[in-house]
């Protein structure tokens, strides 16, 4: 099974997701999105695959994310903000052929394994 983990190594939940995948015998492709950044196609694919849409992937602990929601930002505005500031995307995200899940709570990633 091919597994991709969109990962922030400074985040304890993201580290726990990596550990969970490894405990399941999986060797995920790890993408440190704060280093690589995001592109529109990947964000749109993940938004559709999670079923949450772009707004549902916003990291609401970030003031900029709260401001986007409060302003009623469009998907185009949210996508542009996520590309400009990758930390706005909630983490971790696990993607497989079965779909993608934001790992909050962590157990949701089991749905796509």
C-alpha positions in Angstrom: 0.0 0.0 0.0 1.3 3.4 -0.9 0.9 5.9 1.9 1.8 9.6 1.9 2.1 11.6 5.1 2.0 15.3 4.9 4.0 15.9 8.0 5.3 18.6 10.3 8.1 17.0 12.5 7.6 19.7 15.2 4.0 18.7 15.7 3.4 15.9 18.3 0.3 14.7 16.5 2.1 14.5 13.2 4.9 12.5 14.9 2.3 10.2 16.4 0.8 9.7 13.0 4.2 8.6 11.6 4.7 6.3 14.5 1.2 4.8 14.0 1.9 4.1 10.3 5.2 2.6 11.1 3.6 0.4 13.8 1.2 -0.9 11.1 4.3 -2.0 9.1 4.0 0.9 6.6 6.8 3.0 5.2 5.0 6.2 4.2 6.4 8.8 1.8 6.9 11.7 4.2 6.4 15.2 2.8 7.5 18.0 5.0 5.1 20.5 3.6 6.5 23.4 5.5 9.7 22.9 3.5 8.2 21.9 0.1 5.1 24.1 0.2 1.8 23.4 -1.4 0.5 23.6 -5.0 -3.1 24.2 -6.0 -3.5 20.7 -7.5 -2.4 18.9 -4.4 -4.6 21.0 -2.1 -7.6 20.6 -4.3 -7.1 16.8 -4.5 -6.7 16.5 -0.7 -9.7 18.8 -0.1 -11.8 16.5 -2.3 -10.4 13.3 -0.9 -10.9 14.2 2.7 -14.4 15.4 2.0 -13.7 18.5 4.1 -13.1 21.0 1.3 -10.3 23.6 1.6 -12.0 25.4 4.5 -12.1 22.1 6.4 -8.4 21.7 6.1 -7.6 25.1 7.6 -5.6 25.0 10.9 -8.0 27.0 13.0 -5.3 27.6 15.7 -3.8 30.1 13.3 -5.1 33.7 13.4 -4.9 34.0 9.7 -7.2 31.0 9.3 -9.7 32.4 11.7 -9.6 35.7 9.8 -10.2 33.9 6.5 -13.3 32.1 7.9 -14.6 35.3 9.6 -14.3 37.1 6.2 -16.2 34.4 4.4 -13.2 33.7 2.1 -13.7 31.8 -1.1 -12.0 28.6 -2.0 -9.7 30.6 -4.3 -8.7 32.9 -1.4 -8.2 30.0 1.0 -6.1 28.1 -1.5 -3.9 31.2 -2.2 -3.4 31.7 1.5 -2.4 28.1 2.1 0.1 28.3 -0.8 1.5 31.5 0.6 1.6 30.3 4.2 1.7 26.5 4.3 1.3 26.4 8.1 -2.4 27.2 7.5 -3.1 23.6 6.5 -4.1 21.3 9.4 -1.8 18.4 10.0 -1.1 15.6 9.7 -2.8 14.5 6.5 -2.5 10.8 5.5 -3.3 9.9 1.9 -3.7 6.4 0.3 -5.6 4.9 -2.6 -8.6 4.8 -0.3 -8.7 8.6 0.3 -7.2 11.1 2.6 -7.8 12.1 6.2 -6.7 14.9 8.4 -5.3 13.2 11.5 -7.4 15.1 14.1 -8.3 13.0 16.0 -5.4 10.8 15.1 -7.5 7.6 14.7 -9.2 9.0 11.6 -6.2 8.1 9.6 -7.1 4.4 10.2 -10.1 4.9 7.9 -7.8 5.1 4.8 -5.5 2.2 5.7 
